[in-house]
Amino acid sequence: MQEDRRTWAAQRGAIKRAEHQLLDHPKVLYDPLALRIIGKDSDSIMEAEILQSEASPLLPFLRAATVVRSRFVEDKLDLGVRRGVDQYVILGAGLDTFAYRKPYPESLLHVFEVDHPMTQAWKRDRLEEAGITPPGDLTFVPVDFETQTLMEGLRDAGYDPDKSTFFSMLGVTPYLTMEAVMATLRLIALAPEGSEIVFDYLIWPSLLNSDQRLFFERFAQKVASAGEPWQTFFDPEMLKQDLRAMGYGYVKDNGPDEIDVLYFKNRKDGLRVWKLTHLMNARIRDVKHAAIHRPLGSCGRTELIC
C-alpha cells in the first residue's frame, strides 16, 4: 500500500468526522479537533465535501459508519478503564483524535498510536500545523511491518505486555488480507486476561439482498478507484467462532440494526449506518473481579502483520 493511499484514507476519516460536527444534530461523536487536524485547506475541503454529501444519497451512510465506530470504541474503552485497563493501543491510528481530547487524567490511561512511520510523521506535521500538543501520556509507535512485528514495536515504545490492554482497529480490516487480519487477532489474544479489542469489518456480499449488494458494489467501486480495494470480508457467525477458538471469552458482534438502535434511534434527520457495517467486541476470557470498578474521579461519565 503506497504512502499517499495511507494518508488519503486517514484524511477521509477525519473529513467524515468533521462533516458530522457541521451537518448532524444531535451528534453521535463530539470531535472538536476533527476540522483542525484536516489541515490548512480545511475550509475549502469541507465546502466541497458538504456539497458532494448533499448531492449523494450514499455519503451520509458512510459518515454515520465512520463516526459511530469511534463512538462505540470510546464507550467500550470507558467501561474497560472502569475495570482497570490502563493501556490503549490504536492500530492504524491515522488522524484519530482521541488522545488529544480524552476525558481521563494522564495517570489513568496511556495511549499508544500505532501506524506506518511515514503516515505517523505526516500526522505529527498536521498536529503541529493545527497547534495540537500531544499529551504526556501518548506514545507514537511507528511500525514498519517489513522490518519488525507489532509486538516488537509496542515493547520498544514502552508498552507493558503484562497489563490488560484495550485495542482498537478501525477502518483497517477490509484493506488487509485475511491472513494479516487473523494474525493480528491471534497476537492480541495472547494479551493478559481482561484485554479487549473492538474492530469494524465488512460482511460477505453474498449475505446481502439484491438492493444491498447494489449499494455495496457502488461503494466498492468508489474505494477501488481511489487505489484501496476491499480485500477481506467475514461471515459474522464464523468470525465469532474463530475468535472464541483464539481464546476470547466474551465475543459480541454488533450489526447495523443493533448499532442503529444504540446510536441513531428516533433521529429526525434519518442518519443511520449502511447494512455492511459490523462492529466486533471481543475480550480475552472474563475479568476475575468484574464487579470491582475503578473510580474515575473528575473524568466524568472513547498494514498490521505480526
C-alpha positions as CSV (number, residue, x, y, z in Angstrom):
1,M,0.0,0.0,0.0
2,Q,1.6,3.3,-1.1
3,E,2.0,6.1,1.3
4,D,-0.2,8.6,-0.5
5,R,-3.0,6.0,-0.2
6,R,-2.4,5.7,3.6
7,T,-2.7,9.4,4.1
8,W,-5.7,9.6,1.8
9,A,-7.6,7.1,3.8
10,A,-6.6,8.8,7.1
11,Q,-7.7,12.2,5.9
12,R,-11.1,10.7,4.6
13,G,-11.9,9.5,8.1
14,A,-11.1,12.9,9.6
15,I,-13.2,14.7,7.0
16,K,-16.2,12.5,7.8
17,R,-15.9,13.2,11.5
18,A,-15.6,16.9,10.7
19,E,-18.7,16.8,8.4
20,H,-20.6,15.2,11.3
21,Q,-19.7,18.2,13.5
22,L,-21.1,20.6,10.9
23,L,-24.1,18.8,9.5
24,D,-25.6,16.4,12.1
25,H,-27.6,17.2,15.2
26,P,-27.6,15.7,17.7
27,K,-24.0,14.5,17.4
28,V,-23.2,10.8,17.8
29,L,-19.5,11.7,18.3
30,Y,-18.2,15.0,19.6
31,D,-14.8,15.7,18.0
32,P,-13.9,19.3,18.1
33,L,-10.4,18.6,16.7
34,A,-11.5,16.8,13.5
35,L,-11.7,20.0,11.5
36,R,-8.4,21.4,12.8
37,I,-6.4,18.2,12.1
38,I,-7.5,18.1,8.4
39,G,-5.0,20.9,7.7
40,K,-4.7,24.5,6.4
41,D,-7.1,23.9,3.5
42,S,-9.9,22.6,5.7
43,D,-12.4,25.3,4.8
44,S,-12.2,24.6,1.0
45,I,-12.1,20.8,1.6
46,M,-15.1,20.9,3.8
47,E,-17.1,23.1,1.4
48,A,-16.5,20.7,-1.4
49,E,-17.3,17.7,0.8
50,I,-20.5,19.1,2.1
51,L,-21.7,19.9,-1.5
52,Q,-20.8,16.4,-2.5
53,S,-22.5,14.9,0.5
54,E,-25.7,16.8,-0.1
55,A,-25.7,15.5,-3.7
56,S,-25.1,11.8,-3.0
57,P,-27.5,9.6,-1.1
58,L,-24.7,7.2,-0.2
59,L,-22.3,9.5,1.6
60,P,-24.4,10.1,4.8
61,F,-24.3,6.3,5.4
62,L,-20.6,6.4,5.2
63,R,-20.4,9.4,7.5
64,A,-22.6,7.6,10.0
65,A,-20.5,4.5,9.9
66,T,-17.3,6.5,10.4
67,V,-18.4,8.4,13.5
68,V,-20.3,5.6,15.1
69,R,-17.3,3.2,15.1
70,S,-15.3,5.8,17.0
71,R,-18.1,6.5,19.5
72,F,-18.6,2.7,20.0
73,V,-14.9,2.3,20.7
74,E,-14.8,5.2,23.2
75,D,-17.9,3.8,25.0
76,K,-16.4,0.4,25.4
77,L,-13.0,1.8,26.3
78,D,-14.7,3.8,29.1
79,L,-16.0,0.5,30.6
80,G,-12.6,-1.0,30.2
81,V,-11.0,1.9,32.1
82,R,-13.5,1.4,34.9
83,R,-12.5,-2.3,35.1
84,G,-8.8,-1.3,35.4
85,V,-7.5,-1.2,31.9
86,D,-4.8,1.5,31.7
87,Q,-3.2,0.9,28.2
88,Y,-5.0,1.8,25.0
89,V,-3.4,0.7,21.6
90,I,-4.9,2.3,18.5
91,L,-3.9,0.2,15.5
92,G,-3.8,2.1,12.2
93,A,-4.3,5.4,14.1
94,G,-4.4,7.7,11.1
95,L,-5.8,11.1,12.1
96,D,-7.6,9.7,15.2
97,T,-8.0,12.5,17.8
98,F,-9.0,10.6,20.9
99,A,-5.6,11.0,22.7
100,Y,-5.9,14.8,22.4
101,R,-9.4,15.1,23.8
102,K,-9.8,12.2,26.1
103,P,-11.7,12.7,29.4
104,Y,-9.2,11.0,31.7
105,P,-6.3,12.3,33.8
106,E,-2.9,11.5,32.4
107,S,-2.2,8.9,35.2
108,L,-5.2,6.8,34.3
109,L,-4.8,5.8,30.7
110,H,-1.7,5.6,28.4
111,V,-2.4,5.7,24.7
112,F,-0.2,4.1,22.0
113,E,-0.8,5.2,18.4
114,V,0.5,2.6,16.0
115,D,1.0,3.4,12.3
116,H,3.4,3.2,9.5
117,P,6.4,5.6,10.1
118,M,5.7,7.8,7.1
119,T,2.0,8.1,8.0
120,Q,2.8,8.9,11.6
121,A,5.3,11.6,10.6
122,W,2.6,13.1,8.3
123,K,0.2,13.2,11.2
124,R,2.7,14.8,13.5
125,D,3.2,17.5,11.0
126,R,-0.6,18.0,10.9
127,L,-0.7,18.2,14.7
128,E,2.0,20.9,14.7
129,E,0.3,22.9,12.0
130,A,-3.0,22.8,13.9
131,G,-1.4,23.8,17.2
132,I,-2.5,20.5,18.9
133,T,0.1,19.4,21.5
134,P,0.4,15.7,22.1
135,P,-0.3,14.9,25.8
136,G,2.3,13.4,28.1
137,D,0.5,10.0,28.2
138,L,0.6,9.5,24.4
139,T,3.3,7.4,22.7
140,F,3.7,7.3,19.0
141,V,4.6,3.8,17.8
142,P,6.0,3.8,14.2
143,V,6.0,0.3,12.9
144,D,7.2,-0.8,9.5
145,F,5.9,-4.4,9.3
146,E,8.5,-5.3,6.7
147,T,11.2,-5.0,9.4
148,Q,9.6,-5.6,12.8
149,T,6.5,-7.1,14.4
150,L,3.7,-5.2,16.1
151,M,4.7,-6.5,19.5
152,E,8.3,-5.6,18.9
153,G,7.3,-2.1,18.1
154,L,5.0,-1.8,21.1
155,R,7.6,-3.1,23.5
156,D,10.2,-0.7,22.1
157,A,7.8,2.1,22.8
158,G,7.3,1.1,26.5
159,Y,4.1,-1.0,26.2
160,D,3.8,-3.4,29.1
161,P,2.7,-6.8,27.8
162,D,1.8,-7.9,31.3
163,K,-1.0,-5.3,31.7
164,S,-4.6,-5.6,30.5
165,T,-4.9,-3.5,27.4
166,F,-7.7,-2.2,25.2
167,F,-7.1,-2.4,21.4
168,S,-9.0,-0.7,18.6
169,M,-8.6,-1.4,14.8
170,L,-11.0,0.9,12.9
171,G,-11.2,1.2,9.1
172,V,-8.4,-1.3,8.7
173,T,-9.6,-4.9,8.2
174,P,-11.3,-4.5,4.7
175,Y,-8.0,-3.4,3.2
176,L,-5.8,-6.2,4.6
177,T,-5.6,-9.8,3.6
178,M,-7.5,-12.3,5.6
179,E,-4.2,-13.8,6.8
180,A,-3.0,-10.4,8.1
181,V,-6.2,-9.7,10.0
182,M,-6.3,-13.1,11.7
183,A,-2.6,-13.0,12.6
184,T,-3.2,-9.7,14.3
185,L,-6.2,-11.0,16.2
186,R,-4.3,-14.1,17.3
187,L,-1.5,-11.9,18.6
188,I,-3.8,-9.7,20.6
189,A,-5.4,-12.9,22.0
190,L,-2.1,-13.5,23.8
191,A,-2.5,-10.3,25.9
192,P,-3.4,-10.7,29.6
193,E,-6.8,-11.6,30.9
194,G,-9.3,-8.7,30.6
195,S,-7.6,-7.3,27.4
196,E,-10.1,-6.3,24.8
197,I,-10.5,-5.3,21.1
198,V,-13.1,-3.5,19.0
199,F,-12.8,-3.6,15.3
200,D,-15.1,-2.9,12.4
201,Y,-15.4,-5.2,9.4
202,L,-17.4,-5.9,6.3
203,I,-19.7,-8.9,5.8
204,W,-19.6,-11.1,2.7
205,P,-21.6,-9.5,-0.2
206,S,-23.3,-12.9,-0.6
207,L,-25.1,-12.3,2.7
208,L,-26.8,-9.1,1.4
209,N,-30.0,-8.9,-0.5
210,S,-30.1,-7.5,-4.1
211,D,-30.6,-3.9,-3.1
212,Q,-27.8,-4.1,-0.5
213,R,-25.5,-5.7,-3.0
214,L,-26.0,-2.9,-5.4
215,F,-25.2,-0.4,-2.6
216,F,-22.1,-2.5,-1.8
217,E,-20.9,-2.5,-5.4
218,R,-21.2,1.3,-5.7
219,F,-19.1,1.8,-2.6
220,A,-16.6,-0.9,-3.6
221,Q,-16.1,0.8,-7.0
222,K,-15.5,4.1,-5.2
223,V,-12.8,2.8,-2.9
224,A,-11.2,0.8,-5.6
225,S,-11.0,3.8,-7.8
226,A,-9.0,5.5,-5.0
227,G,-6.5,2.7,-5.1
228,E,-7.6,0.9,-2.0
229,P,-9.8,-2.0,-3.0
230,W,-11.6,-4.0,-0.3
231,Q,-9.9,-7.4,0.2
232,T,-11.4,-9.1,3.3
233,F,-15.0,-9.9,4.3
234,F,-16.4,-12.1,7.1
235,D,-19.4,-14.2,8.0
236,P,-20.3,-12.9,11.5
237,E,-21.1,-16.3,12.9
238,M,-17.9,-17.9,11.6
239,L,-15.9,-14.9,12.8
240,K,-17.3,-15.3,16.3
241,Q,-16.3,-19.0,16.3
242,D,-12.8,-18.1,15.2
243,L,-12.4,-15.5,18.0
244,R,-13.6,-17.9,20.7
245,A,-11.1,-20.5,19.4
246,M,-8.3,-18.0,19.7
247,G,-9.1,-17.5,23.4
248,Y,-11.6,-14.6,23.5
249,G,-14.1,-15.4,26.2
250,Y,-16.6,-12.6,25.5
251,V,-17.5,-12.1,21.9
252,K,-20.2,-9.7,20.8
253,D,-21.0,-8.9,17.2
254,N,-23.0,-5.6,16.7
255,G,-24.7,-5.5,13.3
256,P,-26.4,-2.5,11.7
257,D,-29.7,-3.0,13.4
258,E,-28.1,-3.1,16.9
259,I,-26.0,0.0,16.0
260,D,-28.9,2.0,14.8
261,V,-30.9,1.2,17.9
262,L,-28.0,2.2,20.2
263,Y,-26.9,5.4,18.5
264,F,-29.4,6.5,15.8
265,K,-32.8,5.8,17.3
266,N,-35.6,8.4,16.8
267,R,-33.4,10.8,14.8
268,K,-35.3,13.3,12.8
269,D,-32.6,13.5,10.1
270,G,-32.7,9.8,9.3
271,L,-29.0,9.3,9.8
272,R,-28.1,5.6,10.1
273,V,-25.4,3.2,9.1
274,W,-25.3,1.1,6.0
275,K,-26.1,-2.6,6.1
276,L,-22.4,-3.7,5.7
277,T,-21.4,-2.1,8.9
278,H,-20.5,-4.5,11.8
279,L,-18.6,-3.8,15.0
280,M,-17.0,-6.7,16.8
281,N,-16.2,-6.5,20.5
282,A,-14.1,-9.3,22.0
283,R,-12.5,-9.7,25.4
284,I,-9.9,-12.2,26.5
285,R,-11.6,-14.5,28.9
286,D,-13.6,-13.0,31.7
287,V,-12.2,-10.5,34.2
288,K,-12.0,-12.3,37.6
289,H,-13.2,-9.3,39.5
290,A,-15.6,-7.7,37.1
291,A,-17.7,-6.3,39.9
292,I,-14.8,-4.1,41.1
293,H,-15.0,-0.8,39.2
294,R,-12.2,1.7,39.1
295,P,-13.0,5.2,40.3
296,L,-12.6,7.8,37.6
297,G,-12.5,10.9,39.8
298,S,-13.4,14.0,37.9
299,C,-13.1,12.4,34.4
300,G,-16.8,12.1,34.0
301,R,-19.2,9.5,32.9
302,T,-13.9,6.8,23.9
303,E,-0.9,-2.8,7.3
304,L,-1.0,-4.9,10.5
305,I,1.0,-8.1,10.3
306,C,2.6,-9.9,13.2
